[in-house]
Amino acid sequence: MHVVDIAAVAGVFGAALTIVSASRLSASGRRRERARRVRRVRRDPSLANLGDLRLRLDEDLPGDQARYAWERVVQGRIDTATAWRWLQQYGADSLVQVLASGERPTDLHRVLQGEHAYDARQVAVLATLAEPGLFDLTG
């Protein structure tokens, strides 16, 4: 239990440090640093930290969906590495749907490892039923 708590605190601290250090740069310096960081993480996804994940969610999703996904990651619903791999392979919209649908982290691992098929329609239906306020029901 304490190992998980220490890892969560370290991850949140890393995210805060990434965000604070980026705020001290000029606007152009922040863009360059962010672009460098994105290239590094794309080359080696194991480098992705909570700060990278937060920035990516904020860039790719509407505010309420980004907050929802972020809260699930911080609560330990899914680890950063798995969330990042899912973002890379299926996109941010899919990550929110998977988290809202109630899929277990082990199910996500199986899909990412090719052991289990990903049924986007089923996940979208389950997510919309579980969290209707997060998703557009008119489309």
N, C-alpha and C positions, 0 to 999 in steps of 0.2 A: 504494500500500500504506500509506504513512504517513498519507494523508488519511483512510483508513478507521480507522486506529488512533487518530488525533486525534478523529475523530467519536465513536468508541466510548468513549474516555476522557471526552470532554465529556458524553456522554449518561449515563454512569455517575455522573459528578460531579453532574450535574443531578438525577438520581434520588436520590442521597444527600442533596443539599441540600434537596430537597422533603421527604424523610422526616425529616431532622434538624430543619428549621424547624417542621414539624408537631408534633414531639415536645416542643417548648418551650411550646406553648400548653396551656391547660387542656383538659379533656375536651370541654367544650361549645364552646370556641374552636376546637378541632381539627375538631369536627363541622361547625361553621359554615364554617370555611375550606375543608374538603373539599367541602361542598355548593356553595360559590361556585366552587371550581375545577372541579367536575364540570359546572356550568352553563356556564362559560366554554368548556370543552373540547367540550361538546356543541354549542354554537353555532359553534365554530370548531375542528374536529378537527385542524387543522394545529398547534394549540398543544399537543397531547398529547406528553408527554415520557416517558422511561423510568419516572420516579416515578409518573406517572398510570397507566401500563400495569401496573406492579408492583402497585399498590394494587387495580386492577380485577381482575387475575388472582387475587390473594389473596382478594378478596371473592367472586368468582364460581366458583371451582374448589376441589376438594379439594387439600390440600397437595402431594401428589405430582404432580398434573397441573399445578398452578400453577408448581412448581419446574421441571418439564420444559419448559413453554412459555417461562418466563423465561430458562432457560439457552439455548434456541434463539435467542431475540431477542438476548441479550447476545453470543452467539457470531457474530452477524451473519447467521444463517439467514434472518431476515426483519427488515425495518426497522420502526421504531416506528410510523410513519404507516400503513403497510400493516396491521400487527397491530391498530392501533386501529380502522381502518376495517372490518376483518374482524369484530372484536368487536361493533361497532355494527350491522353488517348481519346477521351469522350467529350471534353469541354465542360465549361462551368455550369451551363444549364443542366446538364446531365448529373453533375455532382450534387446540385441542390435537390434534384428529383430523387436521386438515390438516397440521400440523407433523410428526406421527408418521407419516403416510401417505407422506411423501417428496415431496409436491408441491413444485414449484419456485416461488420467489417470482414469477417471470414468469407462472406459471399463476394464482396468486392475483390478480395485477394484472389479468389478462384477465377473470377472473370478476367482480372488482369493477367493471370498466369495462363489463360486459355483453357482452363479446366471446366468452365461453365459458360454457357452462352449468355449474352446480355440482351434482354428483351426490353428495349427502350419503350415500347408502347405499354407494356404491363407496368413498368416502373412509373411512367407518366400518370397512368390511371390511379395507381396506389398513392402516389404523391399528392395528386389533386384531391383525392378522397380524404387523406390524412391532414393536409394543410391547404384547404381551398383558398385561403386568403393570400397565399404566396404565388398562386398561378392564375393566369388569365383564363377564365372559363368560357370566354366568348369565342375563342379561336378554335 
